[in-house]
Structure formats: C-alpha cells, structure tokens
Amino acid sequence: MGRNAGCRTCAVSYGNQGRDLLQTASPDWIIDSMRELPALL
C-alpha cells in the first residue's frame, strides 16, 4: 500500500510474516528491531 501511495516502505521481521515473505513485497528496508529505524532517516 505504501508503494502505491508513493511512500518508502519499511517492513519489520519480528511481526506475523517472516523475512522471506516480506522480501516478496519489495519494501525499501527490512529491519529486525525498531532500534534500526533512526539510521534509515
């Protein structure tokens, strides 16, 4: 949805879906912890 809205997207690997499935959505970033988020900004 974010991509369709013209936004960058960030997936988190600790949610309901695993990293492999998240990669199929082609997010701009995949992080393993919220602590990684500030480095992306």
Phi, psi and omega in degrees: 000320180299317180298317179296334178272359179083019182256156170285152183235149179225119177263152177244131186281352184262014180266213184285337185248148177279167182303318182300315179291321179299322181297332180293339178275355178054052176292159177293325179220152168232124180243155180259349182206146177298339178296339179281340186301314181302330180291341180277341185277000000 
